[in-house]
């Protein structure tokens, strides 16, 4: 599984990148065949609350990419919420595959 992290309008710290990699790696527990995870971290409007936009796109074989986007106070919170939402979507996708 390939993980790409892109930070827009700021430089992500190593700590943040490690956090993102650790969290997104857990998605493999929900679905083993993930090909690629693309994480985009963006600061929407500097100096306002809820200005951290986290979007994650997961590429799986045989399906269209799964996309989730959350806006939170911190990137960690955003990544957590995105990963939780993706686990649900990957579970549904896996179920759909099983039923075919």
BADOSE-680827 format. One line per 4 residues: number of its first residue (from 0); their letters; for each residue z, x, y of N, C-alpha, C. Coordinates in pm, whole numbers, plus 50000, padded with zeros to 5 digits. Layout:
BEGIN
NUM) a) Z/X/Y/Z/X/Y/Z/X/Y ~ ...
//
This chain:
BEGIN
0) xxxx) 50000/50085/49881/50000/50000/50000/50000/50089/50124 ~ 49904/50063/50211/49892/50140/50334/49961/50065/50448 ~ 50043/50136/50525/50111/50073/50638/50065/50141/50766 ~ 50010/50061/50857/49966/50115/50986/50051/50052/51095
4) xxxx) 50106/50137/51182/50189/50087/51292/50121/50124/51423 ~ 50102/50026/51507/50038/50049/51635/50132/50001/51744 ~ 50168/50090/51836/50253/50047/51947/50169/50047/52075 ~ 50169/49934/52142/50086/49915/52260/50172/49915/52386
8) xxxx) 50133/49994/52484/50202/50008/52613/50337/50079/52604 ~ 50365/50145/52492/50489/50224/52481/50477/50313/52358 ~ 50566/50411/52347/50567/50497/52228/50682/50455/52138 ~ 50649/50418/52016/50754/50376/51921/50832/50499/51877
12) xxxx) 50963/50486/51872/51047/50598/51827/51032/50614/51677 ~ 51068/50731/51628/51062/50754/51482/51154/50656/51410 ~ 51267/50628/51473/51364/50535/51414/51302/50396/51397 ~ 51231/50351/51501/51166/50220/51495/51056/50220/51389
16) xxxx) 50977/50326/51385/50871/50335/51284/50929/50334/51142 ~ 51038/50406/51122/51103/50410/50991/51154/50272/50954 ~ 51211/50201/51052/51261/50065/51030/51147/49973/50987 ~ 51035/49980/51059/50919/49896/51029/50868/49926/50888
20) xxxx) 50856/50054/50854/50806/50092/50721/50899/50043/50610 ~ 51029/50058/50633/51127/50016/50533/51119/49865/50510 ~ 51111/49789/50619/51107/49643/50609/50977/49594/50546 ~ 50864/49650/50591/50736/49602/50540/50715/49643/50394
24) xxxx) 50775/49755/50353/50764/49799/50214/50824/49695/50120 ~ 50924/49620/50170/50989/49517/50087/50895/49401/50055 ~ 50786/49389/50129/50691/49281/50103/50629/49295/49964 ~ 50626/49418/49913/50568/49439/49780/50647/49368/49671
28) xxxx) 50773/49338/49699/50854/49262/49602/50802/49118/49592 ~ 50748/49066/49702/50694/48930/49703/50555/48924/49642 ~ 50478/49032/49664/50340/49034/49616/50299/49180/49593 ~ 50274/49217/49468/50253/49357/49432/50121/49415/49483
32) xxxx) 50018/49331/49494/49883/49382/49521/49845/49391/49668 ~ 49943/49407/49755/49911/49418/49898/49831/49547/49919 ~ 49718/49534/49987/49635/49652/50011/49676/49723/50139 ~ 49698/49644/50244/49726/49706/50373/49816/49617/50456
36) xxxx) 49906/49680/50531/49992/49608/50625/49969/49671/50762 ~ 49926/49590/50857/49905/49641/50993/50008/49576/51085 ~ 50087/49661/51149/50193/49613/51237/50156/49649/51381 ~ 50160/49550/51468/50134/49575/51609/50259/49543/51688
40) xxxx) 50306/49641/51763/50423/49621/51848/50376/49629/51993 ~ 50411/49528/52070/50360/49524/52206/50468/49475/52301 ~ 50479/49542/52416/50570/49495/52519/50489/49404/52610 ~ 50526/49276/52613/50447/49178/52688/50465/49197/52839
44) xxxx) 50583/49168/52890/50608/49187/53032/50734/49271/53044 ~ 50718/49394/53091/50838/49479/53103/50947/49411/53185 ~ 51070/49442/53151/51188/49395/53225/51213/49245/53219 ~ 51164/49178/53114/51202/49038/53096/51259/49024/52956
48) xxxx) 51338/48920/52936/51391/48894/52802/51277/48839/52717 ~ 51293/48846/52587/51191/48798/52494/51052/48852/52529 ~ 51043/48984/52545/50916/49043/52584/50857/49134/52476 ~ 50917/49138/52357/50868/49224/52251/50789/49140/52151
52) xxxx) 50659/49164/52146/50572/49088/52057/50542/49171/51934 ~ 50577/49119/51818/50552/49186/51691/50453/49102/51614 ~ 50341/49164/51572/50249/49090/51487/50218/49176/51365 ~ 50213/49111/51251/50187/49180/51125/50073/49109/51054
56) xxxx) 49975/49187/51010/49865/49135/50932/49872/49200/50794 ~ 49873/49118/50690/49879/49169/50553/49745/49139/50485 ~ 49684/49243/50429/49557/49227/50359/49585/49224/50209 ~ 49540/49114/50144/49559/49098/50000/49423/49078/49935
60) xxxx) 49408/49120/49809/49278/49104/49744/49245/48957/49720 ~ 49121/48921/49745/49076/48786/49714/49120/48677/49809 ~ 49183/48714/49917/49226/48612/50011/49202/48659/50153 ~ 49209/48567/50247/49194/48610/50386/49325/48675/50430
64) xxxx) 49318/48765/50527/49441/48832/50572/49546/48731/50618 ~ 49671/48764/50595/49782/48677/50635/49840/48735/50763 ~ 49848/48653/50868/49889/48700/50999/50013/48625/51047 ~ 50108/48701/51102/50229/48641/51158/50260/48711/51290
68) xxxx) 50301/48634/51389/50338/48694/51518/50466/48631/51569 ~ 50558/48714/51616/50685/48665/51669/50715/48736/51800 ~ 50778/48666/51892/50820/48725/52019/50973/48719/52025 ~ 51035/48836/52043/51182/48844/52039/51233/48940/52146
72) xxxx) 51366/48954/52151/51427/49049/52244/51409/49193/52198 ~ 51409/49214/52067/51394/49350/52014/51285/49352/51908 ~ 51226/49468/51888/51124/49481/51785/51184/49465/51646 ~ 51308/49513/51630/51374/49500/51499/51386/49353/51460
76) xxxx) 51429/49271/51556/51443/49127/51532/51305/49067/51500 ~ 51204/49109/51575/51068/49059/51553/51015/49095/51416 ~ 51038/49220/51375/50993/49266/51243/51064/49186/51134 ~ 51196/49168/51149/51273/49089/51052/51214/48949/51036
80) xxxx) 51189/48883/51149/51138/48745/51145/50997/48741/51085 ~ 50914/48838/51121/50777/48843/51067/50780/48864/50916 ~ 50862/48958/50872/50870/48987/50728/50921/48865/50652 ~ 51019/48796/50707/51070/48674/50641/50959/48570/50628
84) xxxx) 50883/48550/50737/50775/48452/50735/50666/48495/50636 ~ 50639/48624/50631/50536/48674/50540/50576/48657/50394 ~ 50705/48675/50366/50753/48657/50228/50723/48515/50180 ~ 50744/48418/50269/50718/48278/50236/50568/48259/50212
88) xxxx) 50485/48312/50303/50341/48295/50291/50286/48366/50167 ~ 50338/48486/50140/50292/48559/50021/50332/48486/49894 ~ 50450/48423/49896/50495/48344/49783/50400/48227/49757 ~ 50358/48160/49865/50264/48047/49852/50129/48097/49800
92) xxxx) 50085/48212/49852/49956/48269/49811/49959/48304/49661 ~ 50070/48364/49619/50086/48402/49479/50083/48278/49389 ~ 50150/48173/49435/50154/48046/49361/50013/47989/49347 ~ 49936/47996/49456/49799/47947/49456/49714/48024/49355
96) xxxx) 49735/48156/49349/49660/48239/49254/49693/48200/49111 ~ 49822/48175/49087/49867/48139/48952/49805/48009/48903 ~ 49787/47917/48997/49738/47784/48960/49586/47778/48943 ~ 49518/47891/48960/49371/47890/48944/49331/47935/48808
//
